[in-house]
Amino acid sequence: MPEALANPADRLMTIRGLIARFTQQEDLNFLLTNRVPRAALTRFMGWFSKIENPLVRDFSIACWRLFSDLDLSEAKKTEFRSLHDCFTRELRPGLRPADPDPHVVASPSDGIVGAFGRIADTELFQVKGAPYALLDLLGDPALVEQHRNGRFLTLRLTSSMYHRFHAPYDMRIERVTFIHGDVWNVNPIALKRVERLFCKNERAVLRARLPSGEALTLVPVAAILVASIRLHFLDRTLNAQSSGPVEFSCDANVKKGDELGWFEHGSTIIVLAPEHFEFAENIVDGGRIRAGEPLLRKP
C-alpha cells in the first residue's frame, strides 16, 4: 500500500474523491438521484432513518460519512438514537448567532447560495436560463403582488449540513400554505434539466411581515429523501402523508435567530424580500453561508 494511503483518513479522502468523480458525471448522477421511484424511496427513507437500533444507526452514519463531508463536531449531542436524530441534530449553544445589526436580514439556514437577484416583474430563476413564475411557486396571486419586482435568493442545503432553519428577522408569521408535489432532487444537475423544479416539489410557503409591515416570505422546498418539513410554531410535521388542511392561519411572533423548524435531509429555502432590500456583500453565486450571517440589508 502506498505510504500516502496508510492513514485511514487519507484512504477515506481517496474513496470520497473516487465517488465524487463517479457521481459528478451528469447523466449518471441524474439517473441515480431522479430516475428512481422517488416517492417510494422517500417514504422508505423516512421509515428507515427512524429505526433506533445501534447497528443500523452506526452503519447508516458510516455510509453517510463515506459519501459526504459530514462533520458532527458542532453537534450538541455526542450520541444519536437514530439516523433521523443525527439528520435533525441541534448545534451547541452559541454556534449560529444571528447578526445583531437591525439593518441586516440574516440567513435562515446554512447553505450554498444559488440563484439570486431581482424578480423581473413576477419571473425568477432556478439557475441561469431556467426561469419560473412566482405564481407557480406560491400559488397565491395576492402574495405574488407583494413580491412583484422584489428580491429573491435560493439557499441549497446539502445532506451533511445543519438542517434546522431560523427566523431571518424579527417578524410575525401570518399564514402557512403546504403544497403537495413531487420530490425531485434539487442539486445543480437536476435544476438544469427539470423545468420549474421548485414549483413541482412539495413545499411550504411561510408568509411573514416585518415590524415595518413589509412582506418577507420563506419557501422551504422538500426533495428526494426529504419530503418532511417540521414547523415548531404550528407543532406539525408536513409531508406527503399530511391530511387535513393545507392552509394554516397563525399569528406567531418570532425574533431574529429563533428556530422555526427543520428539514429531514438536505433541501432548499427560497427567500423573497422587498425590492428596496440589498444583498449583503458576502452573497456570491456558489458561496457558502451559515445561519445568522448577513443575507440582505434594509436600506
Backbone as numpy.savetxt, mean C-alpha at the origin, in Angstrom:
# Nx Ny Nz CAx CAy CAz Cx Cy Cz
33.86 -24.95 -2.58 33.00 -23.76 -2.58 33.89 -22.51 -2.58
33.61 -21.52 -3.46 34.40 -20.29 -3.45 34.34 -19.63 -2.08
35.46 -19.01 -1.70 35.53 -18.37 -0.37 34.44 -17.33 -0.20
34.09 -16.61 -1.28 33.09 -15.55 -1.19 31.71 -16.08 -0.81
31.51 -17.42 -1.07 30.19 -17.98 -0.78 30.19 -18.83 0.48
31.30 -18.83 1.21 31.38 -19.63 2.43 30.50 -19.05 3.52
30.33 -17.75 3.52 29.49 -17.08 4.52 28.02 -17.29 4.16
27.17 -17.74 5.13 25.75 -17.95 4.83 25.06 -16.70 4.29
25.45 -15.52 4.79 24.84 -14.29 4.30 25.18 -14.05 2.84
26.42 -14.38 2.44 26.81 -14.23 1.04 26.05 -15.20 0.16
25.86 -16.44 0.65 25.10 -17.41 -0.13 23.67 -16.95 -0.32
23.08 -16.39 0.76 21.72 -15.90 0.67 21.60 -14.77 -0.35
22.56 -13.85 -0.34 22.55 -12.75 -1.30 22.68 -13.26 -2.73
23.50 -14.30 -2.93 23.68 -14.87 -4.26 22.38 -15.51 -4.75
21.72 -16.26 -3.87 20.45 -16.89 -4.24 19.40 -15.83 -4.56
19.34 -14.77 -3.72 18.39 -13.69 -4.00 18.66 -13.05 -5.35
19.93 -12.86 -5.67 20.29 -12.24 -6.94 19.84 -13.09 -8.11
20.02 -14.41 -8.01 19.58 -15.31 -9.07 18.06 -15.29 -9.22
17.35 -15.29 -8.08 15.89 -15.24 -8.11 15.43 -13.92 -8.73
16.09 -12.82 -8.35 15.71 -11.50 -8.87 15.89 -11.45 -10.38
17.01 -11.95 -10.87 17.24 -11.93 -12.32 16.21 -12.79 -13.05
15.86 -13.90 -12.41 14.89 -14.82 -13.01 13.50 -14.17 -13.10
13.07 -13.54 -12.00 11.72 -12.98 -11.95 11.61 -11.61 -12.61
12.75 -10.96 -12.90 12.69 -9.67 -13.57 12.46 -9.80 -15.07
12.47 -11.02 -15.57 12.06 -11.22 -16.95 10.56 -10.94 -17.02
10.17 -9.90 -17.76 8.81 -9.38 -17.67 7.74 -10.42 -17.99
7.93 -11.17 -19.06 6.91 -12.15 -19.43 6.73 -13.20 -18.33
7.84 -13.67 -17.78 7.77 -14.68 -16.74 7.15 -14.11 -15.47
7.57 -12.91 -15.08 7.03 -12.26 -13.89 5.52 -12.09 -14.01
5.07 -11.61 -15.15 3.64 -11.38 -15.34 2.88 -12.70 -15.29
3.46 -13.73 -15.89 2.82 -15.04 -15.89 2.69 -15.58 -14.47
3.78 -15.51 -13.69 3.79 -16.10 -12.36 2.91 -15.34 -11.37
2.76 -14.03 -11.57 2.04 -13.22 -10.57 0.65 -12.79 -11.01
0.27 -13.07 -12.24 -1.05 -12.64 -12.71 -1.83 -13.72 -13.44
-1.15 -14.53 -14.28 -1.87 -15.56 -15.03 -2.01 -16.82 -14.19
-2.56 -16.62 -13.03 -2.83 -17.68 -12.06 -4.24 -17.43 -11.53
-4.85 -18.40 -10.86 -6.17 -18.15 -10.26 -6.04 -17.17 -9.10
-6.07 -15.89 -9.41 -5.71 -14.85 -8.43 -6.61 -14.85 -7.19
-7.91 -14.92 -7.40 -8.83 -14.87 -6.26 -8.67 -16.09 -5.36
-8.56 -17.27 -5.97 -8.41 -18.50 -5.17 -7.09 -18.49 -4.41
-6.03 -18.05 -5.09 -4.71 -18.00 -4.44 -4.72 -17.01 -3.28
-5.42 -15.90 -3.46 -5.50 -14.89 -2.40 -6.28 -15.41 -1.20
-7.39 -16.12 -1.46 -8.16 -16.71 -0.35 -7.33 -17.75 0.40
-6.59 -18.56 -0.37 -5.73 -19.56 0.27 -4.68 -18.89 1.14
-4.06 -17.83 0.62 -3.01 -17.15 1.37 -3.58 -16.54 2.65
-4.80 -16.01 2.57 -5.44 -15.45 3.75 -5.63 -16.50 4.84
-5.99 -17.73 4.42 -6.15 -18.82 5.39 -4.80 -19.33 5.88
-3.89 -19.57 4.95 -2.60 -20.16 5.31 -1.80 -19.25 6.23
-1.82 -17.95 5.96 -0.98 -17.03 6.73 -1.38 -16.95 8.20
-2.61 -17.36 8.52 -3.09 -17.27 9.90 -2.88 -18.56 10.69
-2.26 -19.57 10.08 -2.01 -20.81 10.79 -0.97 -20.56 11.90
-1.33 -20.85 13.13 -0.44 -20.61 14.26 0.27 -21.90 14.65
1.19 -22.29 13.79 1.99 -23.48 14.01 3.45 -23.08 13.84
4.31 -23.35 14.82 5.71 -22.89 14.72 6.44 -23.35 13.47
6.20 -24.59 13.04 6.89 -25.10 11.85 6.43 -24.37 10.60
5.11 -24.19 10.48 4.56 -23.47 9.33 5.04 -22.02 9.34
4.99 -21.40 10.51 5.44 -20.01 10.64 6.90 -19.86 10.24
7.76 -20.68 10.80 9.20 -20.54 10.56 9.55 -20.83 9.10
8.94 -21.85 8.52 9.21 -22.17 7.12 8.73 -21.04 6.21
7.55 -20.48 6.50 6.99 -19.41 5.68 7.86 -18.16 5.73
8.29 -17.78 6.92 9.13 -16.59 7.06 10.48 -16.81 6.41
11.02 -18.02 6.49 12.30 -18.33 5.84 12.18 -18.19 4.33
11.08 -18.68 3.76 10.86 -18.53 2.31 10.70 -17.06 1.94
9.99 -16.33 2.78 9.78 -14.91 2.54 11.12 -14.17 2.52
12.00 -14.49 3.46 13.33 -13.87 3.49 14.11 -14.18 2.22
13.95 -15.41 1.71 14.69 -15.83 0.53 14.30 -15.01 -0.70
13.03 -14.64 -0.79 12.53 -13.94 -1.97 12.47 -12.42 -1.80
12.91 -11.90 -0.66 12.80 -10.46 -0.44 13.89 -9.98 0.50
13.89 -8.66 0.74 14.85 -8.07 1.67 14.21 -7.83 3.03
13.41 -8.79 3.48 12.70 -8.68 4.75 13.65 -8.37 5.90
13.33 -7.31 6.65 14.13 -6.89 7.79 13.19 -6.71 8.98
13.36 -7.53 9.99 12.47 -7.49 11.16 13.13 -6.80 12.35
14.24 -6.11 12.12 14.96 -5.49 13.23 14.18 -4.34 13.86
13.23 -3.74 13.11 12.44 -2.64 13.66 11.17 -3.12 14.36
10.86 -4.40 14.26 9.59 -4.91 14.78 9.52 -4.80 16.29
8.32 -4.52 16.78 8.09 -4.44 18.22 8.24 -5.80 18.87
7.78 -6.85 18.16 7.89 -8.21 18.67 9.18 -8.86 18.17
9.63 -9.85 18.90 10.74 -10.68 18.43 10.27 -12.07 18.05
9.04 -12.42 18.44 8.43 -13.70 18.06 7.03 -13.41 17.52
6.64 -14.17 16.50 5.34 -13.97 15.88 4.51 -15.25 15.95
3.22 -15.10 16.11 2.33 -16.27 16.22 2.17 -16.97 14.87
2.21 -16.19 13.78 1.93 -16.73 12.46 2.56 -15.82 11.41
2.48 -16.26 10.16 2.94 -15.42 9.06 2.15 -14.13 8.99
0.85 -14.21 9.23 0.00 -13.01 9.24 0.44 -12.04 10.31
0.76 -12.56 11.48 1.22 -11.73 12.58 2.49 -10.99 12.20
3.34 -11.63 11.41 4.58 -11.00 10.95 4.28 -9.96 9.87
3.37 -10.28 8.93 2.99 -9.33 7.88 2.51 -8.01 8.48
1.67 -8.11 9.49 1.00 -6.92 10.03 1.69 -6.39 11.27
2.96 -6.64 11.39 3.73 -6.31 12.59 3.72 -4.81 12.90
3.72 -4.52 14.18 3.94 -3.16 14.66 5.45 -2.91 14.74
5.80 -1.63 14.73 7.20 -1.26 14.92 7.41 -0.79 16.35
8.66 -0.75 16.75 8.98 -0.23 18.08 8.56 1.24 18.15
8.09 1.68 19.30 7.63 3.07 19.45 8.69 4.07 19.04
8.27 5.12 18.34 9.16 6.21 17.98 9.88 6.05 16.66
9.66 4.95 15.93 10.42 4.71 14.70 9.81 5.40 13.46
8.55 5.81 13.52 7.95 6.51 12.39 7.24 7.78 12.87
7.98 8.73 13.44 7.33 9.96 13.91 6.81 10.78 12.72
5.65 11.35 12.88 5.09 12.20 11.84 5.76 13.57 11.88
6.11 14.10 10.73 6.73 15.42 10.66 5.84 16.45 11.36
6.39 17.18 12.35 5.55 18.08 13.15 5.21 19.39 12.46
5.84 19.70 11.33 5.58 20.96 10.63 4.11 21.03 10.21
3.36 22.05 10.65 1.94 22.13 10.30 1.67 22.37 8.83
2.70 22.71 8.05 2.53 22.87 6.61 2.78 21.58 5.85
3.21 20.53 6.55 3.58 19.27 5.89 2.45 18.25 6.00
2.09 17.66 4.86 1.25 16.47 4.82 2.20 15.29 4.75
2.14 14.41 5.74 3.11 13.33 5.86 2.71 12.13 5.03
3.69 11.31 4.72 3.40 10.06 4.02 2.60 9.15 4.94
1.53 8.54 4.43 0.74 7.65 5.27 1.40 6.30 5.51
2.41 5.96 4.71 3.00 4.62 4.83 4.44 4.63 4.32
5.13 3.55 4.61 6.37 3.28 3.89 5.99 2.96 2.45
6.87 3.26 1.51 6.53 2.91 0.14 7.56 3.39 -0.86
7.33 3.00 -2.10 8.11 3.47 -3.24 7.24 4.42 -4.03
7.75 5.61 -4.31 6.97 6.62 -5.02 6.77 6.17 -6.47
5.51 6.07 -6.86 5.17 5.75 -8.24 4.78 7.02 -8.98
3.77 6.92 -9.82 3.33 8.09 -10.58 2.82 9.17 -9.62
3.13 10.43 -9.94 2.62 11.55 -9.16 2.60 12.79 -10.04
1.79 13.77 -9.64 1.74 15.00 -10.41 0.37 15.66 -10.32
0.07 16.45 -11.33 -1.20 17.17 -11.39 -2.25 16.31 -12.08
-3.44 16.30 -11.53 -4.56 15.63 -12.19 -5.01 16.52 -13.34
-4.94 16.01 -14.57 -5.30 16.79 -15.76 -6.81 16.74 -15.91
-7.48 17.77 -15.37 -8.93 17.79 -15.27 -9.36 16.65 -14.34
-9.68 15.48 -14.90 -10.01 14.33 -14.05 -9.22 13.09 -14.48
-8.08 13.29 -15.12 -7.29 12.17 -15.60 -5.95 12.12 -14.87
-5.55 10.93 -14.44 -4.27 10.73 -13.80 -3.62 9.47 -14.38
-2.45 9.09 -13.89 -1.69 8.02 -14.52 -1.28 6.97 -13.50
-1.28 5.69 -13.93 -0.71 4.64 -13.08 0.77 4.47 -13.39
1.16 4.66 -14.63 2.55 4.83 -15.05 2.51 5.77 -16.25
3.65 6.27 -16.66 3.70 7.17 -17.80 3.07 6.52 -19.03
2.13 7.23 -19.65 1.47 6.72 -20.84 0.30 5.79 -20.58
-0.06 5.60 -19.32 -1.18 4.72 -18.97 -2.17 5.49 -18.10
-3.06 6.29 -18.71 -3.99 7.11 -17.95 -5.20 6.33 -17.47
-5.85 6.87 -16.45 -7.15 6.35 -16.03 -7.96 7.51 -15.48
-9.26 7.31 -15.40 -10.17 8.38 -15.00 -10.42 8.36 -13.49
-10.46 9.53 -12.91 -10.71 9.65 -11.48 -12.06 9.04 -11.11
-13.05 9.19 -11.98 -14.37 8.62 -11.69 -14.32 7.11 -11.61
-13.51 6.48 -12.48 -13.39 5.02 -12.44 -12.73 4.55 -11.16
-11.86 5.37 -10.60 -11.19 5.00 -9.35 -12.11 5.19 -8.15
-12.80 6.33 -8.10 -13.56 6.72 -6.91 -15.03 6.33 -6.96
-15.59 6.30 -8.15 -16.99 5.92 -8.30 -18.00 6.93 -7.81
-17.58 8.16 -7.54 -18.48 9.18 -7.00 -18.22 10.51 -7.69
-19.15 10.98 -8.55 -18.94 12.23 -9.27 -18.70 13.44 -8.36
-19.36 13.46 -7.21 -19.17 14.60 -6.30 -17.75 14.64 -5.75
-17.20 13.49 -5.43 -15.82 13.44 -4.93 -14.84 13.77 -6.04
-15.15 13.36 -7.26 -14.31 13.70 -8.41 -14.19 15.21 -8.56
-15.30 15.92 -8.38 -15.28 17.39 -8.50 -14.37 18.03 -7.47
-14.30 17.43 -6.29 -13.45 17.99 -5.24 -11.97 17.86 -5.58
-11.64 16.92 -6.46 -10.23 16.69 -6.79 -9.90 17.03 -8.25
-10.81 17.65 -8.94 -10.54 18.05 -10.32 -9.33 19.00 -10.35
-8.36 18.69 -11.22 -7.13 19.48 -11.36 -6.28 19.51 -10.09
-6.51 18.54 -9.20 -5.75 18.50 -7.96 -4.41 17.79 -8.12
-3.90 17.26 -7.03 -2.63 16.55 -7.02 -2.88 15.09 -6.69
-2.05 14.20 -7.27 -2.14 12.78 -6.94 -0.74 12.21 -6.75
-0.65 11.18 -5.94 0.62 10.49 -5.72 0.33 9.04 -5.36
1.11 8.14 -5.95 0.94 6.71 -5.73 2.11 6.16 -4.93
1.81 5.44 -3.85 2.83 4.80 -3.02 2.65 3.29 -3.12
3.71 2.59 -3.53 3.64 1.13 -3.65 4.40 0.50 -2.49
3.71 -0.37 -1.77 4.32 -1.10 -0.66 4.75 -2.47 -1.15
6.01 -2.79 -0.99 6.47 -4.13 -1.34 6.16 -5.10 -0.20
6.30 -6.40 -0.49 5.89 -7.41 0.50 6.68 -7.33 1.80
7.92 -6.88 1.73 8.76 -6.89 2.93 8.62 -5.63 3.78
7.88 -4.64 3.30 7.79 -3.37 4.00 6.84 -3.44 5.20
6.92 -2.42 6.03 5.98 -2.19 7.12 4.62 -1.92 6.48
3.57 -2.69 6.86 2.31 -2.68 6.13 1.21 -1.83 6.76
1.52 -1.15 7.85 0.49 -0.32 8.48 0.52 1.08 7.88
-0.65 1.73 7.84 -0.70 3.09 7.30 -1.35 4.03 8.31
-0.99 5.32 8.18 -1.28 6.30 9.22 -1.93 7.56 8.62
-2.50 8.36 9.51 -3.11 9.62 9.07 -2.01 10.58 8.62
-2.11 11.12 7.40 -1.08 12.03 6.91 -1.17 13.44 7.49
-2.32 13.74 8.14 -2.52 15.08 8.68 -3.65 15.00 9.69
-3.80 16.02 10.52 -4.99 16.11 11.36 -6.19 16.21 10.43
-7.18 15.33 10.58 -8.30 15.35 9.65 -9.51 14.62 10.21
-10.61 14.82 9.57 -11.85 14.12 9.94 -12.25 13.21 8.78
-12.31 11.92 9.05 -12.73 10.96 8.03 -14.26 10.89 8.06
-14.87 11.23 6.93 -16.33 11.36 6.88 -17.04 10.14 6.30
-16.37 9.43 5.42 -17.04 8.30 4.76 -15.99 7.36 4.19
-16.33 6.07 4.18 -15.50 5.05 3.54 -16.37 4.28 2.55
-15.88 4.13 1.35 -16.55 3.30 0.35 -15.65 2.13 0.00
-16.17 0.92 0.15 -15.41 -0.26 -0.24 -15.90 -0.73 -1.60
-14.99 -0.89 -2.54 -15.33 -1.27 -3.91 -14.76 -2.66 -4.19
-15.63 -3.62 -4.41 -15.19 -4.98 -4.73 -14.53 -5.00 -6.10
-13.60 -5.91 -6.29 -12.93 -5.99 -7.59 -11.97 -7.16 -7.66
-11.04 -7.06 -8.60 -10.07 -8.10 -8.87 -8.88 -7.95 -7.92
-7.89 -8.81 -8.08 -6.68 -8.75 -7.25 -5.44 -8.91 -8.13
-5.33 -8.07 -9.16 -4.12 -8.06 -9.98 -2.92 -7.66 -9.12
-1.75 -8.16 -9.50 -0.52 -7.67 -8.90 -0.40 -6.18 -9.23
0.24 -5.41 -8.35 0.38 -3.97 -8.60 1.84 -3.58 -8.81
2.68 -4.55 -9.21 4.08 -4.22 -9.46 4.22 -3.47 -10.79
5.36 -2.84 -11.06 5.51 -2.01 -12.27 5.24 -2.77 -13.56
5.56 -4.05 -13.61 5.33 -4.83 -14.82 3.83 -4.93 -15.12
3.03 -5.22 -14.09 1.58 -5.30 -14.28 0.99 -3.94 -14.61
1.50 -2.88 -13.99 0.98 -1.54 -14.25 1.19 -1.13 -15.70
2.25 -1.62 -16.34 2.49 -1.31 -17.75 1.58 -2.11 -18.67
1.10 -3.26 -18.20 0.39 -4.18 -19.09 -1.12 -4.19 -18.90
-1.60 -3.86 -17.70 -3.03 -3.94 -17.41 -3.60 -2.52 -17.34
-4.43 -2.17 -18.30 -5.01 -0.83 -18.33 -5.95 -0.62 -17.14
-5.90 0.58 -16.57 -6.80 0.98 -15.49 -6.77 -0.03 -14.34
-5.59 -0.52 -14.01 -5.47 -1.58 -13.02 -6.05 -1.18 -11.68
-5.72 0.01 -11.20 -6.20 0.45 -9.89 -7.73 0.52 -9.85
-8.34 0.76 -11.00 -9.79 0.85 -11.07 -10.46 -0.52 -11.12
-9.66 -1.56 -11.31 -10.19 -2.92 -11.38 -10.03 -3.67 -10.06
-9.03 -3.30 -9.28 -8.76 -4.03 -8.04 -9.67 -3.60 -6.90
-9.79 -4.46 -5.89 -10.52 -4.09 -4.68 -9.82 -2.91 -4.01
-10.63 -2.00 -3.47 -10.05 -0.81 -2.86 -11.04 -0.17 -1.90
-10.51 0.65 -1.03 -11.33 1.43 -0.11 -11.05 2.91 -0.39
-12.11 3.70 -0.43 -11.98 5.15 -0.65 -12.27 5.84 0.69
-11.24 6.45 1.27 -11.37 7.13 2.56 -11.46 8.63 2.31
-12.66 9.18 2.50 -12.88 10.61 2.26 -12.67 11.38 3.56
-11.81 12.35 3.51 -11.49 13.11 4.72 -11.43 14.60 4.42
-11.53 15.38 5.47 -11.37 16.83 5.36 -10.35 17.30 6.38
-9.53 18.24 5.95 -8.56 18.85 6.85 -9.28 19.90 7.70
-8.65 20.39 8.77 -9.28 21.42 9.59 -9.68 22.66 8.79
-8.98 22.93 7.69 -9.30 24.07 6.82 -10.49 23.81 5.92
-11.02 22.57 5.92 -12.16 22.23 5.08 -11.79 21.61 3.75
-10.49 21.57 3.43 -10.05 21.02 2.15 -10.15 19.50 2.15
-10.44 18.94 0.96 -10.60 17.50 0.83 -9.24 16.81 0.68
-9.06 15.73 1.40 -7.90 14.86 1.24 -8.45 13.44 1.21
-8.12 12.69 0.17 -8.67 11.35 0.00 -7.54 10.33 -0.11
-7.69 9.24 0.62 -6.75 8.12 0.55 -7.46 6.93 -0.08
-6.78 6.25 -1.01 -7.37 5.07 -1.65 -6.41 3.89 -1.48
-6.55 3.11 -0.41 -5.77 1.87 -0.30 -6.28 0.85 -1.31
-5.38 0.33 -2.14 -5.74 -0.61 -3.20 -5.17 -1.98 -2.85
-6.02 -3.00 -2.81 -5.57 -4.36 -2.52 -4.97 -4.98 -3.77
-4.32 -6.13 -3.60 -3.66 -6.81 -4.72 -3.63 -8.30 -4.45
-3.04 -9.06 -5.38 -2.96 -10.50 -5.20 -2.25 -10.82 -3.88
-2.78 -11.79 -3.16 -2.34 -12.23 -1.83 -2.73 -11.24 -0.74
-3.37 -10.11 -1.10 -3.75 -9.10 -0.10 -5.25 -9.18 0.12
-5.98 -8.35 -0.64 -7.44 -8.31 -0.62 -8.03 -8.29 0.78
-7.32 -7.77 1.74 -7.87 -7.50 3.07 -7.27 -6.20 3.56
-8.15 -5.27 3.90 -7.74 -3.96 4.38 -8.41 -3.74 5.73
-7.62 -3.61 6.77 -8.14 -3.41 8.12 -8.21 -1.92 8.41
-9.38 -1.44 8.86 -9.56 -0.03 9.22 -9.97 0.03 10.68
-9.10 0.56 11.52 -9.36 0.58 12.96 -10.57 1.44 13.32
-10.71 2.59 12.68 -11.78 3.51 13.10 -13.17 2.99 12.74
-13.25 2.00 11.84 -14.52 1.32 11.57 -14.63 0.01 12.32
-13.50 -0.46 12.88 -13.42 -1.76 13.53 -13.87 -2.86 12.57
-13.37 -2.77 11.32 -13.75 -3.76 10.30 -12.53 -4.12 9.46
-12.55 -5.35 8.95 -11.62 -5.77 7.92 -12.41 -5.98 6.64
-12.03 -5.27 5.59 -12.77 -5.31 4.33 -12.03 -6.20 3.34
-12.77 -7.14 2.74 -12.18 -8.02 1.73 -13.29 -8.62 0.88
-12.92 -9.59 0.03 -13.89 -10.17 -0.90 -15.04 -10.86 -0.18
-14.81 -11.30 1.05 -15.86 -11.98 1.80 -16.73 -11.01 2.60
-16.44 -9.71 2.52 -17.23 -8.73 3.26 -18.65 -8.70 2.74
-19.59 -8.77 3.64 -21.00 -8.68 3.26 -21.60 -7.45 3.92
-22.84 -7.15 3.55 -23.48 -5.98 4.12 -23.13 -4.73 3.36
-23.14 -3.57 4.02 -22.97 -2.31 3.31 -21.56 -2.13 2.75
-21.47 -1.37 1.69 -20.16 -1.00 1.14 -19.89 0.49 1.36
-20.89 1.20 1.87 -20.75 2.61 2.23 -20.82 2.74 3.74
-19.83 3.38 4.34 -19.79 3.53 5.78 -19.66 5.01 6.12
-20.72 5.58 6.66 -20.63 6.96 7.15 -19.92 6.93 8.50
-19.05 7.88 8.71 -18.35 7.93 9.99 -17.95 9.37 10.29
-17.53 9.59 11.49 -17.07 10.91 11.92 -15.86 10.68 12.82
-14.79 10.24 12.18 -13.58 9.86 12.93 -12.56 10.98 12.84
-12.27 11.59 13.96 -11.23 12.61 14.02 -9.90 11.96 14.38
-8.92 12.16 13.52 -7.61 11.55 13.73 -6.53 12.62 13.68
-5.44 12.35 14.36 -4.30 13.26 14.37 -3.22 12.74 13.43
-2.40 13.65 12.93 -1.30 13.26 12.06 -0.47 12.17 12.74
-0.26 11.08 12.04 0.53 9.98 12.58 -0.27 8.88 13.22
-1.56 9.11 13.52 -2.38 8.05 14.11 -2.48 6.87 13.15
-2.44 5.68 13.70 -2.56 4.49 12.85 -4.01 4.32 12.39
-4.19 4.18 11.07 -5.53 4.01 10.49 -5.87 2.55 10.26
-4.86 1.73 9.93 -5.14 0.33 9.63 -3.92 -0.32 9.02
-4.17 -1.44 8.30 -3.06 -2.16 7.68 -3.52 -2.92 6.44
-2.57 -3.24 5.60 -2.74 -4.23 4.54 -2.25 -5.57 5.09
-2.71 -6.66 4.47 -2.24 -7.97 4.89 -1.14 -8.50 3.96
-0.55 -7.62 3.18 0.60 -7.91 2.32 0.98 -6.59 1.66
1.90 -6.59 0.72 2.23 -5.35 0.03 1.10 -4.89 -0.87
0.98 -3.60 -1.12 -0.03 -3.10 -2.03 0.24 -1.64 -2.35
-0.82 -0.83 -2.47 -0.69 0.54 -2.96 -1.63 1.47 -2.21
-1.17 2.70 -1.99 -2.04 3.77 -1.50 -1.94 4.94 -2.47
-3.09 5.42 -2.94 -3.14 6.61 -3.79 -3.62 7.77 -2.92
-2.89 8.88 -2.95 -3.21 10.07 -2.17 -3.69 11.14 -3.13
-4.86 11.73 -2.85 -5.43 12.81 -3.65 -5.52 14.06 -2.78
-4.99 15.17 -3.27 -4.90 16.41 -2.48 -5.33 17.60 -3.32
-5.59 18.75 -2.68 -5.99 19.95 -3.42 -4.92 20.43 -4.39
-5.34 21.18 -5.40 -4.42 21.58 -6.48 -3.34 22.55 -6.04
-3.56 23.32 -4.98 -2.55 24.28 -4.57 -1.50 23.68 -3.64
-1.60 22.38 -3.32 -0.57 21.72 -2.54 0.64 21.45 -3.43
1.82 21.43 -2.82 3.06 21.19 -3.57 3.71 19.91 -3.05
4.39 19.21 -3.93 5.11 18.00 -3.51 6.36 18.38 -2.73
6.65 17.61 -1.71 7.86 17.85 -0.91 9.11 17.60 -1.77
10.22 18.21 -1.35 11.46 18.15 -2.12 11.99 16.72 -2.27
11.64 15.85 -1.33 12.17 14.47 -1.35 11.36 13.54 -2.26
10.31 14.03 -2.90 9.47 13.19 -3.73 10.04 13.10 -5.14
10.55 11.92 -5.49 11.10 11.66 -6.82 10.59 10.30 -7.28
10.44 10.14 -8.57 9.94 8.89 -9.13 10.88 7.74 -8.75
10.30 6.70 -8.14 11.09 5.55 -7.73 11.78 5.70 -6.40
11.65 6.85 -5.76 12.28 7.07 -4.46 11.55 6.34 -3.35
12.29 6.03 -2.30 11.68 5.37 -1.14 11.35 6.41 -0.08
10.24 6.18 0.58 9.78 7.11 1.61 9.24 6.29 2.78
9.32 6.88 3.97 8.80 6.19 5.15 7.59 6.94 5.68
6.74 6.21 6.37 5.58 6.82 7.02 6.04 7.97 7.90
5.35 9.10 7.80 5.66 10.26 8.63 6.57 11.27 7.97
7.29 10.87 6.91 8.16 11.82 6.21 7.34 12.74 5.31
7.88 13.94 4.96 7.10 14.88 4.16 6.69 14.30 2.81
5.42 14.51 2.48 4.87 14.05 1.21 4.42 15.26 0.38
3.66 16.13 1.01 3.14 17.34 0.36 3.30 18.52 1.30
3.25 19.72 0.74 3.30 20.92 1.56 2.10 21.81 1.25
1.49 22.28 2.33 0.40 23.24 2.20 1.04 24.63 2.06
0.67 25.39 1.03 1.27 26.73 0.87 0.81 27.67 1.96
